[in-house]
Amino acid sequence: MSNPTTAPAKILTIEDEPPIRNSIVAYLEDSGFTMLEANDGPSGLEIFRHEHPDVVLCDLRLPGMDGLEVLSTITAESPETPVIIVSGVSLLNYAVQALKRGAWDYVTKPIQDMAVLESAVRRVIEHAELQRQNREYRKHLETLNRELRQTLKYLEQDEKAGRRIQFQLLPEDNRTFGGYTFRRRLYPSTYLSGDFVDYFPIDDRHVGFYMADVSGHGAASAFVTVMLNTLVIKYRDALYLAGDDTVLNPQLTLQRLNGDICRQSLEKHLTIFYGVIDLEEGTLRYSNAGQFPYPVLHDASGARTLECPGRPIGLFNEVEFKARQCELPPQGDLLLVSDGILELMPEAVLLERLNALLPAMEAMNLDRLAEELGVLPDRQLPDDIALLAFSRGRGNG
Amino acid sequence: MSNPTTAPAKILTIEDEPPIRNSIVAYLEDSGFTMLEANDGPSGLEIFRHEHPDVVLCDLRLPGMDGLEVLSTITAESPETPVIIVSGVSLLNYAVQALKRGAWDYVTKPIQDMAVLESAVRRVIEHAELQRQNREYRKHLETLNRELRQTLKYLEQDEKAGRRIQFQLLPEDNRTFGGYTFRRRLYPSTYLSGDFVDYFPIDDRHVGFYMADVSGHGAASAFVTVMLNTLVIKYRDALYLAGDDTVLNPQLTLQRLNGDICRQSLEKHLTIFYGVIDLEEGTLRYSNAGQFPYPVLHDASGARTLECPGRPIGLFNEVEFKARQCELPPQGDLLLVSDGILELMPEAVLLERLNALLPAMEAMNLDRLAEELGVLPDRQLPDDIALLAFSRGRGNG
């Protein structure tokens, strides 16, 4: 099809009466169209197939092949080509049939004013062009969508695969070490989490655990959690392999971690609470590098937060962390929630809720606890949320 | 607008001659349409605004307000509502004007056959419905497109941020240790790489380097490269902190790495070539865990590959790696390319090309070398490709 915006549109008129055909051709040529003409259906179709006109004007009463048949053939072969029926007034009923078969318009003969015909021609050309643009745009959108979906699918699968790896690095849920049962949950705001938790036996007498929150979220932050996880594993190895007991000392562990993270110059920092339980003494030694909200310790007498301000890791080469210690109640729980929770409720409300929830903590699934705190399944979280809890002197102990 | 697929379409006829109006209303009501009627422009517009008819039939010659004005008002307020002009044959020229102003069709009065009018009505309803579906579909596609783009943008930014972190973990390019100048390139097939390289001074006398390729690619594999990078850093630390010289021994380093990776149960394995240069002796001790193609060593006498088969890391808990050693030429280069290159050319072709390229290696930028090997800028790589090279006894030495 010729492009109506650059070349003059090509009009094919199929009309057996020479005077009418000639006057149509003369008028429309004067109006700037390129004219093709045929005096019966078969030759009209031949020209149509060869020249791909932009518009076909077709009489209904034609010798040899009926106008309706010509119309049906063109409409079947090229539904986007406008056909205008030009026929006698007495054939109006017939014209209606033509319109039903796909004619775009009809003009009655005798043509009292050729401007009416020209107007009809211009109208269908414009309409056909609009339809074409519409089709193109739709096709363009559909192609684009397909491509976007594909790229998206690839990236989603990629991040999901990353997420599987990250979750494999988490400790097994519901593990008991010397009477302390540890549980954990990780709810990333997208696929990959900047929050991370771990707990592990250090030696026969000590259990270590931490909750960390890397600045930002997503892949970049998740990378740093992998680094953190690996580093702490190697701190533990250093004890077995070289008798280096840094990992037993929360203050020194955070110090070393700060050195190791700063050395990488990653423009990422992290907050981390690291604790070591002495199973014999029933005490908790801990140090905190900016992790907030503070842990909540709960026993028969109620709940209290372990206030422990401190600066994050990865920001300053020289930074001191404070060594802290507390007794652990014979029966009770310690709960850590990462600061993503504060996007769902202010701290005061959180503490109030925890006060109400902690007495039932023992029987409570961590998912249930998370739900009570507003971490609903399918809720789009504004930030990653992690939960880490241990219970002592309970059923599992 | 009433929904033409469930409720009968509402037609408003604006016609000042009661007999004509009545016959139109009667005929179209019989045909199943809901009819609204007005006998002049202002009341017609009022009904139009109040009832939102699906089609408006409008006479041109109306008392009070001209039909063209009614048409223009409706077209401006609701371009998607079809207006059909019903006017006297003597007004044909006027009708053309109406069509130019946006009338969808015209029917000449006297209406010889009401079926013609009905046909016109049905045609514009169908057309309007198609247009509506078209608009809806387009809007749907556009919304989808916008949403897809947004999600995609988020994920791309996420992976790009991850990529920045991963590249920050790479050693500085073009570093010289005791006469050995190291260079490296990483060309991930997407954002995140499963290939990784590193080089570092171990002590005054030794320099270590490795090239690794984690199974798969993307985020999950990149996580394992972060783990690898962190582990090797801690092996180096173990030497300073505890005198553990594993990192000086390639065979034992791979052994330890295998233990550390297997312990994580990640369902990921990796190939790695690890070498330690003794700067005093000018020797290279190395061990290979399945990394392929083998390194190519080049000196004045030509190029040769360091054949060093071995099994990958992370697949078997118990696996032995072979300790190997070779003299380093006083002047020469060692080049490692990861197996992504074999997706671009078979090994034989690679070796042939390297033979031709290595004599010019000294002056050659690694990007240039990569280009010569088919790693063209903007080429979509089927797999990650890494390059690691060191030169000895050259300009920088």
Interface residues (C-beta under 8 A of the other chain):
Chain A: V89 L92 N93 A95 V96 L99 K100 D105 T108 Q112 D113 A115 V116 S119 R123 N134 Y137 R138 L141 E142 L144 N145 L148 R149 T151 L152 Y154 L155 E156 D158 E159 A161 G162 R164 I165 Q166 Q168 L169 T190 L192 G216 G218 A219 A220 A222 F223 V224 V226 M227 N229 T230 L231 I233 K234 D237 A238 L241 A242 G243 D244 D260 R263 Q264 S265 L266 E267 K268
Chain B: V89 L92 N93 A95 V96 L99 K100 D105 T108 Q112 D113 A115 V116 S119 R123 N134 Y137 R138 L141 E142 L144 N145 L148 R149 T151 L152 Y154 L155 E156 D158 E159 A161 G162 R164 I165 Q166 Q168 L169 T190 L192 G216 G218 A219 A220 A222 F223 V224 V226 M227 N229 T230 L231 I233 K234 D237 A238 L241 A242 G243 D244 D260 R263 Q264 S265 L266 E267 K268
